[in-house]
Amino acid sequence: MKQLYNPITLHQLFTRSQLTIFALTFTICSAIFLVISTYTMHTYAKNSLTILSNAINERVQPAVVFNDQTTMRQILNEYTQLYPIRSIEITNHQNASLAHAEQQEISTFSNQAILDYFFFSQPIRLDIHHDQKSYGELIVYGNSSDLVSFFHKILLGLFLGFILLLATVFWSVNSVYQYLMQSVRSIVESAQTISIKKDYKMRVSNSDIQELHALSTAFNGLLSEIEQSNKNLISENDKLIHLARHDALTQLPNRNYFYEKLFELFDLQANAAVFFVDIENFKHLNDQYGHLAGDAVLRASSHCLKQALPDDAFVARLGGDEFAIIINRLNFLTEIEVFCHKIHECYGSTFVYEQHNIALQANIGVALIQNAKSPEDLIADADRAMYDAKLSNNHWCIAPQRPNS
């Protein structure tokens, strides 16, 4: 019995070969891309968890030293609610649990659970010590809730890349097939002409076929666009953060940034002093010399404050002619008066603007963080002290300690 012979067509051969090349190339490139992305995500996750664990360690250290379990639980619950943390535990030297907090359980087969297994199977362990004495251990397990969205975007990018490249392959197969058939048809027609006319002087036309590299070019282009887009996004975010937190005229931190810093110090129960500074008769200066002169004075005085005060002093412009300064580790009135004198000298200097000598005075109000019950009370104390300094012509005034503070 004669078997039927079904030869493969040239179009099928090209389609199979191109699809095979596409599958191998896309698989290898996708695997490399996933490995690089996974390594980057893992490094980012570990670094973020380490930084967060150090912050928790600083927060809970006083509570552990004084064995204040209520405060420990409050702090741990706060961090598990606000940050991507699966569980936190504080243990003593006998591995007995002093405090513990954890987030709600998630499905075992969810994307977050899978990423948690790969990225956060091991905890961050930090010793809790004070004055070179260890009081226990902090154990922090992170979670990948912040990474799930990024992971989904990677999968979506790969899927879109797959669709784009697959369409390119089919276009390439059809284009090459049509071009090849045109070349073959020219050869066949030349051969038939030679056979019919018996004109053996004729020559078969040459074919000029080149290899197709669209697959690798498209894939490399996709990677280049992703990298460039990420760099541009980080750069733009940094610029926006700086603009949102700094004053455009003096480049000092603005009011919102000052309040953010003040609340952080208050939460840490740091020993620090807050100075409110108001330039006397600043409106008269603007009226007499113009707003450009006022702007120049604000810039010059800002530079003077940064030079005269310690490097870790936080100098901010609250708006108009009002400035606020935070100086850490101030406990004695003599130290405060020294800094008040330096601040006053910055404004007591004569400013020169377009051959005009401009003399200024500043009123300074000072309040201590440790004397206030809340940041709002601290701001009110400093503002009231600045107003008292203005009324008394003493240039500066230190707010008294509040009753029962």
C-alpha positions, 0 to 999 in steps of 0.5 A: 500500500502506497503511503501518502506523502505530505511534504512540509511547506516552506511557510510552515518551516519558517514559522516553526523555526522562527517560533522556536528561536523566539521561544528559546530567546524569550525564555532565556532573556526572561529568566535573566530578567527575572533573576536580576529583578528578584535579586534587586527586590531581595536586596531592596527588601533586606536593606529596608527591613534592616533600616526599619529594624534599627529604627524599632530598636531605637524606639523600644530600647528605653521601654526594654531597659525599664521593662515597660511591656505596655509601651513595648506592645504599643510600639510593636503594634504601631509598626506592624500596622504602619509598615510592611512587617509580618511579626515583631518579638522582643525576648530576654536573655532566657528567650522568654517573650517580653512583647509580640505583635503580628499582622493578620494571617494571609492565604498560604497560596497568595502572591504575598505569601510566596514572596514572603517565603523567598524574601523574608523567611529569615528574620532580622535579629538585633541586640537591645543594649544600653551603656554596653549592656545587653537587655534582650533581642529584637526579632523582626520578620518582614512581609512583601506587601510593598513588593507585590505590586512591583512583582505584578508589573514585572509579570505584566511587562513580560506578558506585554513583551511576549505579545509584542515580540510574538506579533513581530515574529509573525510579521517577520515570517510573512515578510521573509516568506514573501521576499523569499518567494519573490526571489524563488519566483524570479529564479523559477521564471528565469529557469523556465525562460531558459528551458523554453527558449533554449537560451543558455546564455541567460543567467539566474538572477542572484538573491540578496537575503539578509538575516532578521534580528528583530527579536533581540533588537525589540527585547533589548529596546524594551529593557533599555526603556524600562531602565531609563524610565526607572532612572527618570522616575527616581530623579523626578521624585527626588526633585519633587521631594526637595521642592515640597520640603524646602523654601524656594527663596532661601533653600531652607526647610519649610514650615511642613518640614520643620513640623515633621522634624519637630514631631520626630524629636518629640517622639524620641524625647530628645533634649533640644531647644526650639528658637523662633526668630522674627525680624523687627520692622521687616515690613518697613524694610520692604516698603523703604527699599523694595521686596528685592532688598527684603529677599536679599536680606532673608537670603543673607541672614539665612546663610549667616544662621547656617554659618553661625550655628552647629552643623546639626542645627535645623534651620527652617523658614516658616514664612515671611520674616519668621524663622525656626531653629532646632538645636539638639542636646541643650540643657543649660541656660548659659548654652541657650544664651550663647546661641541666642547671642549668635543668632542676634549677631546675624541680624544685628550686622549691617546688610548692604544692598545697592549701596544702602546700609540696612540695620536690623534687629531680631526677636528670639523666643526659646522653648525646651522640648523637655518642658512641653507636654506636646509639640503644640505646647512647645510651639505655643511656648516659643511663639509666646516667648518671642512675643515677650522678647518683642515687648521687653526689648531684650531681643530674646526670651526663654519660655518658663517651664510649664506647671506639672510638665 
